[in-house]
């Protein structure tokens, strides 16, 4: 059995520690924050200042790999999530009836919940795991190194002590100090591929009133204008978030932090208006998040691993802006792989780096490409996509065959060219268009003139 030190007690760190501990490995989890997610979800979500985790209060939808990994590795955590109020939504729930089942359809499920609910369920499970020693309020200050070419990491220094480990897992997030420590120790520089995402998020949280209306009807959760995206994130315990995405260059972005302006603007999008018409109780200020990037940090270069005894996971490895919801899904997949192969990875980290490049990197590249398109479109108020591409998106909400392809891409189960590039999908989209000869791509959100009348620059 391996001794493993995990740096960082976020979702990836908790998941890694739990899966390792349940396989009998001795794990020490170091988290510099002295507080962890507890039983009072609203207090922890709305009242806990977490400047190192700015995404904590932003809306989340946890894609299929999150549920699949939890059901396989920690079914008690999955059950606890549901008991705490998380809800499951199958992509076919859009239709009055699910289509005949095909293999893989059971995976097309989103966990609708705030991030804090998943953190609380994972924290409770880790606390119950005897093989995991949790050190809250304990900041790792440095790595320790041994001999070898490349040099081997032998442990960490924290609280004035050295903690030896067969493997150190850096799960300390996108601001990880580990790459700088490696360079300072004379290691080859980690390979960083970073792309700024020129978009900004603003969201506000609401709760449905117990005595009020609760059903927005059959309405899509996303809407678009030429210069903005908007959507609703149904969540746990009657909460939901309204979200608006703009270019960072948009002169009206600052005005949206005013709750009255934000809500007036959000009502111009059908998805948001349907939920706001339920007269919910506002639960937060308008929460902004910018300075976003997509970053891949590899601890291996063309010559192989830059260090042994150390790997990275979660946002320390692959950080993506939240548009497609990839982060937690990729983080838990990495945690599962690490836990399954830890003995081999402790000896030869190339085993892990090669897997990550094959399995996780393509989704990072997809996010980068999608962000380039969105950044340009929002900044330039580009027209809608061409007729065929628009039909592919619209058809999914009428045709279960196309919805299945859409869902498999969204849930990181199949690349877009494979899912959409079948003769069956092509036939269904062609038939859908033939039945709608007047179909033309359009936006369902406001025009720029309408927007500027509502939102001052």
Buried (B, 14 or more C-beta within 10 A) or exposed (E): EBBBBBBBBBBBBBBBBBBBBBBEBBBBBBBBBEEBBBEEBEEBBBEBEBEBBBBBBBBBBBBBBBBBBBBEBBEEBBEBBBEBBBBBBBBBEBBEEEEEEEEBBEBBBBBBBBBBBBBBBBBBBBEEBEBBBBBBEBBBEBBBBEEEEBBBBBBBBBEEEEBEBBBBBBBBBBEBBBBEBBEEBEBBEBBEBEBBBBBBBBBBBBBBEEEEEEEBEEBBBBBBBBBBBBBBBBBBBBBBBBBBBBBBEBEBBBBBBBEEBBBBBBBBBBBBBBBBEBEBEBBBBBBBBBEBBBBBBBBBEEEEBBBBBBBBBBBBBBBBBBBBBBBBBBBBBBBBBBBBEBEEBBBEBBBBBEBBBEBBBEBBBBBBEBBBEBBEBBBEBEEBBEEEEBBBBBBBBBBBBBBBBBBBBBBBBBBBEEBBEEEEBBEBBEEBBEEEEEBEBEBBBBBEEEBEEBBEE
